[in-house]
Amino acid sequence: MAPLALAARLLQETLRFQQPPDALLADAFRGPQRVGPRLRQAVGDALYAALRDLPRWHALTTALQGQGSAPLDVARCRIQPGWCDSVIRLAWPDAALPALAEADASAAAEVGDWQARARAVHLTPVPDTVRLGLPDWLIERLRSAVGPEIDALAAALRRPAPLDLRVNALRAKRPAVLAELQAAGLPAEATPHAPWGIRLPARVPLQGLEAYARGAIEVQDEGSQLIAALVGARRGETVADFCAGGGGKTLALGADMRDTGRLYAFDTVARRLDALPARARRAGLTQVHPMAIAHERDERLQRLAGKIDRVLVDAPCSGLGTLRRHPELMWRHTPATVAELAALQQRILAAAAALVRPGGRLVYATCSLLVEENEAVADAFTTALRGDFVRLDAQAPLADARVDDPASVVEDGALRLWPHRHGTDGFFAVAWQRRG
């Protein structure tokens, strides 16, 4: 399939919300077809550029087609003939034009023509959704949270994320891995807060790095590393990652435990846990125990009630703090889906709390920016437990974990990370201690 048509088809499929764009891209290039890495990168860059600024491309498309300022309705637009094709033409990045020109010179000329015509369009007035690149309902909620910083936050969410790595403390120390990566010509630097973090400005093929092959590094956003630090897992403890997913935080907890004690990784979707045993072996972890559960109150959990030293609830959420990596999520969710998630989060948190031993620690975390999924859930839990759990100020456990400048990542006692302030994905986490 021609590159422009392929990118347009992938945009249409992404907006059906059956598969994320990275999975669709992988499927598109799997098989006998021979597509060079530059063209693969170009198609992916065009797809993500379209998703990150969809309201603007839609406004320009409707203006160029003489439709005035028709509002963006993703469900309707994705079935309109040619809409995805037009958006991809406008969104195709300059850096990806050479690869397109090599594959299809006429398509590259077509892109140039569309983009030249778009530059002559003056959108007046410019609605907030076009200016900020976000749905109106999300703008309203984010503005209530950050006020005049909304412009900076929106700009940060539109920028591609850097590549954050976590040095595996069982395999190496950060200064040595930093030196190794820099010697390989990579612009690696230490993350500003997480004590094991390394940041690269863009993605690189890790499989070719010896540090990755020997399990010395794992891909993990600095914010996710700070959540693991808040858990404060120690040698010899029994710890549970209640919503483990692919196990990134599980591996971080296992390193903090120095591969001692017992580390459970629970999830309700078994396939998410499939790769965890191999990842654990590469990381040198032998005490990780994955377990697929039917739901948050699976009867097999009852034998662990009141016995776990530390429980992390990295709850299913909207993922709206990860828009730098998953821009499609802002078009997938609505206030109604967020409300459904908040109700699920409260149920999961209450069920996980039953596992915590007296004196143990419970941590609730999301990768969402929204108060409904964060502070509101934490406050409802605190109120419902009537003092069974005492809320902790996150600064102290983060300082214990050797996090640099913990005060700068804590708001009202909770870990609160914003892409425009901290350079991480958007995260929230709060910790409680169960009364003895």
C-alpha positions in Angstrom: 0.0 0.0 0.0 1.2 3.5 -0.8 2.6 5.4 2.2 -0.1 8.1 2.3 -2.9 5.6 1.9 -1.4 3.4 4.6 -1.0 6.2 7.1 -4.6 7.3 6.4 -5.9 3.8 6.9 -3.9 3.5 10.2 -5.4 6.8 11.4 -8.9 5.5 10.6 -8.3 2.2 12.4 -6.8 4.0 15.4 -9.9 6.1 15.8 -12.0 3.0 16.0 -10.2 2.3 19.3 -9.9 -1.4 18.8 -6.0 -1.4 18.9 -3.5 1.3 19.8 -1.5 2.9 17.0 1.8 1.2 18.0 0.1 -2.2 17.6 -1.5 -1.2 14.3 1.9 0.0 13.0 3.6 -3.3 14.0 0.9 -5.3 12.3 1.1 -3.1 9.1 4.8 -3.8 8.7 4.7 -7.5 9.7 5.1 -10.0 6.9 7.0 -10.5 3.7 6.7 -6.9 2.4 9.9 -5.0 2.3 9.6 -1.6 3.8 12.7 0.3 4.7 13.2 1.7 8.2 13.0 5.3 7.1 9.6 4.8 5.5 8.3 2.9 8.5 9.5 5.8 10.7 7.9 8.3 8.4 4.5 6.6 8.4 4.6 6.3 12.2 5.6 10.0 12.6 2.8 11.1 10.3 0.2 9.0 12.2 1.2 10.4 15.6 1.5 14.0 14.3 -2.1 13.6 13.1 -3.3 12.4 16.4 -1.5 15.0 18.5 -3.1 18.0 16.8 -6.3 16.5 15.4 -8.6 19.5 16.0 -6.2 21.8 14.0 -6.0 19.4 11.1 -9.7 18.9 11.1 -10.3 22.7 11.1 -8.0 23.1 8.2 -9.5 20.2 6.3 -13.0 21.5 6.6 -11.8 25.0 5.6 -10.0 23.7 2.6 -13.1 21.7 1.6 -15.4 24.7 2.0 -17.2 23.3 5.0 -16.6 26.3 7.2 -15.8 25.5 10.8 -17.6 22.2 11.3 -16.8 20.9 14.8 -14.7 17.8 15.2 -16.7 14.6 15.8 -14.2 11.7 15.6 -16.9 9.0 15.2 -18.4 10.8 12.2 -15.2 12.1 10.7 -13.5 8.7 10.5 -16.2 7.4 8.2 -16.3 10.4 5.9 -14.7 9.6 2.5 -11.3 11.2 2.3 -11.2 12.8 5.7 -8.3 10.7 7.1 -6.5 11.2 3.8 -6.8 14.9 4.1 -5.6 15.0 7.7 -2.6 12.8 6.9 -1.6 15.2 4.1 -1.7 18.1 6.4 0.0 16.4 9.3 2.8 14.8 7.4 6.0 16.1 9.1 8.7 17.9 7.2 11.3 15.5 8.5 9.4 12.6 7.0 9.0 14.1 3.6 12.3 12.8 2.1 11.3 9.2 2.9 7.9 9.8 1.3 9.5 11.4 -1.8 11.8 8.4 -2.3 8.9 6.0 -2.2 6.3 8.1 -4.1 7.4 11.5 -5.6 3.8 12.4 -6.6 2.5 11.8 -3.1 5.2 14.1 -1.7 4.2 16.8 -4.2 0.6 16.3 -3.1 1.5 16.8 0.5 3.5 19.9 -0.3 0.5 21.3 -2.2 -2.0 20.6 0.6 0.3 22.1 3.2 0.9 25.2 1.1 -2.8 25.7 0.7 -3.3 25.2 4.5 -0.8 27.9 5.3 -3.0 30.4 3.4 -6.0 29.6 5.6 -6.6 31.9 8.6 -8.7 30.3 11.3 -10.6 33.1 13.0 -11.6 32.9 15.7 -9.4 30.1 16.9 -11.4 27.9 19.4 -9.5 26.6 22.4 -9.8 23.0 21.2 -7.9 24.0 18.0 -5.4 26.2 19.8 -4.6 23.6 22.5 -5.2 20.4 20.6 -7.5 18.9 23.2 -11.3 18.1 23.5 -13.4 20.8 25.1 -14.3 18.7 28.1 -10.7 17.9 28.8 -9.7 21.5 28.5 -12.3 22.4 31.1 -10.9 19.9 33.6 -7.3 20.7 33.1 -7.8 24.4 33.3 -9.5 23.9 36.7 -6.4 22.0 37.8 -3.6 24.2 36.5 -5.2 27.5 35.7 -3.1 29.7 33.4 -0.6 26.9 32.9 -3.1 25.2 30.6 -1.2 26.5 27.5 2.2 25.1 28.7 0.5 21.8 29.7 -1.2 21.4 26.3 2.1 22.2 24.5 3.9 19.6 26.6 1.3 17.0 25.8 1.7 17.6 22.1 5.5 17.0 22.2 6.8 13.4 21.7 8.1 12.0 25.0 11.8 11.3 25.6 13.0 7.8 26.4 13.4 7.2 30.1 15.3 4.2 31.4 15.6 2.6 34.8 19.0 1.1 35.8 18.4 -2.3 37.4 20.1 -2.1 40.8 20.7 -5.8 40.7 22.8 -5.6 37.6 24.5 -2.2 37.6 24.9 1.3 39.1 23.7 4.4 37.3 27.0 6.2 36.8 28.5 3.2 35.1 25.5 2.7 32.8 25.5 6.5 32.0 29.2 6.3 31.0 28.5 3.2 28.9 25.7 4.8 27.0 27.6 8.0 26.5 30.6 6.1 25.2 28.2 4.5 22.6 27.4 8.0 21.4 24.1 8.4 23.0 23.1 11.7 24.7 22.2 10.1 28.0 21.7 12.1 31.2 20.5 11.3 34.7 16.9 12.0 35.4 16.4 14.9 37.8 14.5 13.0 40.5 14.5 9.3 40.2 17.8 7.9 41.6 18.0 5.1 39.0 16.7 7.0 36.0 18.4 7.8 32.7 16.9 10.0 30.0 17.5 10.0 26.3 15.9 12.7 24.1 14.4 10.2 21.6 13.8 6.5 21.2 16.7 4.3 20.2 16.8 0.6 19.4 17.6 -0.8 22.8 18.0 -4.4 21.5 21.3 -3.4 20.1 22.7 -2.2 23.4 24.7 -4.5 25.5 23.4 -2.9 28.7 19.8 -3.9 27.7 20.9 -7.4 26.7 22.3 -8.1 30.1 19.3 -6.7 32.0 21.0 -3.6 33.3 18.3 -1.2 32.0 14.6 -1.3 31.5 12.3 1.2 29.7 10.3 3.1 32.4 9.2 6.7 32.6 10.7 8.6 35.5 7.3 9.2 37.0 6.6 5.5 37.1 9.9 5.0 38.8 8.9 7.5 41.5 5.7 5.6 42.1 7.8 2.5 42.8 10.0 4.5 45.1 6.9 5.6 47.0 6.0 2.0 47.7 9.4 1.7 49.5 9.7 -2.1 49.1 12.4 -3.6 51.2 14.4 -6.8 51.5 12.5 -9.9 52.7 9.0 -8.3 52.5 5.9 -9.7 50.9 4.8 -7.2 48.3 1.9 -7.1 45.8 1.6 -5.2 42.5 -2.2 -5.4 42.4 -2.7 -4.3 38.7 0.6 -5.3 37.3 0.0 -5.1 33.6 3.2 -5.7 31.7 5.2 -5.6 35.0 7.3 -2.5 34.7 6.7 -1.5 38.2 6.9 -5.1 39.4 10.5 -5.2 38.1 11.3 -2.0 39.9 9.9 -3.3 43.1 11.8 -6.5 42.8 15.1 -4.6 42.4 14.3 -2.6 45.5 13.7 -5.9 47.4 17.0 -7.2 46.1 15.3 -10.3 44.8 14.3 -11.4 48.3 11.0 -12.0 50.0 7.9 -12.6 47.8 6.6 -10.4 45.0 3.1 -11.0 43.6 2.0 -9.6 40.2 -1.8 -9.7 39.8 -3.8 -8.7 36.8 -7.3 -9.5 35.5 -6.0 -9.9 31.9 -3.7 -12.9 31.7 -2.0 -12.0 28.4 -0.6 -8.8 30.0 1.4 -11.0 32.3 2.7 -13.3 29.6 6.0 -11.6 29.0 6.7 -11.0 32.7 8.5 -14.2 33.5 11.1 -13.7 30.7 11.5 -10.0 31.7 12.1 -11.0 35.3 14.7 -13.6 34.3 16.6 -11.0 32.3 16.5 -8.7 35.2 17.8 -11.4 37.6 14.6 -11.7 39.6 13.5 -15.1 40.9 10.9 -14.1 43.4 8.2 -12.7 41.1 5.0 -14.7 41.1 2.5 -13.6 38.3 -1.1 -14.5 38.9 -4.1 -13.9 36.7 -7.2 -13.1 38.7 -10.8 -13.1 37.6 -11.6 -9.7 39.3 -10.5 -7.6 42.2 -12.3 -9.8 44.7 -11.1 -13.2 43.4 -11.4 -15.7 46.2 -7.8 -16.8 45.8 -6.8 -13.4 47.2 -8.6 -14.2 50.5 -5.7 -16.3 51.8 -3.5 -13.2 51.6 -5.9 -10.9 53.4 -4.0 -8.9 56.0 -0.7 -10.5 55.2 1.0 -8.2 52.6 3.6 -5.7 53.7 3.1 -3.3 50.8 0.4 -3.2 48.1 0.7 -1.1 45.0 -2.6 -0.3 43.2 -1.6 1.1 39.8 -5.2 1.3 38.8 -6.8 1.0 35.4 -7.3 4.6 34.3 -7.9 6.9 31.4 -4.2 7.2 30.7 -4.6 10.9 30.0 -1.3 11.6 31.6 0.4 9.7 28.8 -0.9 11.7 25.9 2.7 12.4 24.7 2.9 8.7 23.9 -0.7 7.8 23.4 -2.5 10.9 21.9 -5.4 8.8 20.7 -6.6 8.4 24.3 -8.0 12.0 24.4 -10.4 11.0 21.7 -11.3 7.7 23.1 -12.5 8.9 26.5 -15.4 11.1 27.5 -16.7 12.3 30.9 -18.9 9.2 31.0 -16.0 6.8 30.6 -14.0 8.7 33.2 -16.8 8.4 35.7 -17.0 4.6 35.0 -13.3 4.3 35.6 -13.5 6.2 38.9 -16.1 3.8 40.2 -13.9 0.9 39.2 -10.9 2.5 40.8 -12.7 2.8 44.1 -13.7 -0.9 44.0 -10.2 -2.0 43.2 -8.6 0.2 45.9 -11.0 -1.1 48.5 -10.3 -4.7 47.6 -6.6 -4.3 47.5 -6.6 -2.6 50.9 -7.9 -5.8 52.5 -4.5 -7.4 51.7 -2.4 -5.0 53.7 -1.2 -6.1 57.1 -1.4 -3.9 60.2 1.4 -1.4 59.9 1.8 -2.1 56.2 1.7 0.4 53.3 -0.9 0.9 50.6 -0.2 3.0 47.5 -2.8 4.1 44.9 -1.5 5.5 41.6 -2.8 6.4 38.2 -1.3 7.8 35.0 -4.2 10.3 34.7 -4.3 14.1 35.1 -7.9 14.2 36.2 -9.0 15.0 39.8 -11.9 12.5 39.4 -9.5 9.6 39.0 -6.9 10.9 41.5 -7.7 13.1 44.5 -11.4 12.3 44.5 -10.8 8.5 44.6 -8.2 8.9 47.3 -10.4 11.1 49.4 -13.4 8.8 49.1 -11.2 5.9 50.2 -9.9 7.8 53.2 -13.4 8.8 54.3 -14.8 5.3 53.8 -12.1 3.6 55.9 -12.8 5.8 58.9 -9.3 5.9 60.2 -8.3 2.3 59.4 -5.6 3.7 57.1 -3.6 6.9 57.9 -2.6 9.0 54.9 1.2 9.6 54.6 2.9 12.7 53.3 4.7 11.4 50.2 7.8 13.6 50.9 9.1 11.4 53.7 9.0 8.0 51.9 10.4 9.6 48.7 13.3 11.1 50.6 13.9 7.6 52.2 14.1 6.3 48.7 16.8 8.9 47.8 14.6 10.8 45.5 16.2 14.2 44.7 14.1 17.3 45.8 11.0 15.3 46.7 9.1 18.5 47.7 9.1 19.6 44.0 7.0 16.5 43.0 4.6 16.5 45.9 1.3 18.5 46.1 -0.9 18.3 49.2 1.0 15.3 50.4 0.6 13.3 47.2 3.0 12.6 44.4 1.7 14.8 41.5 3.6 14.9 38.3 2.8 17.2 35.3 4.5 16.9 31.9 5.1 20.7 31.6 6.5 21.0 35.1 8.5 17.8 35.5 9.2 16.5 32.0 7.5 13.1 32.9 4.2 11.7 32.0 1.3 12.8 34.2 1.1 10.7 37.3 -0.6 10.8 40.7 0.1 8.6 43.7 -0.9 8.6 47.4 0.2 6.4 50.2 -1.5 5.2 53.4 -0.3 3.1 56.4 -2.7 0.7 57.9 -3.1 1.1 61.7 -1.5 -1.6 63.8 
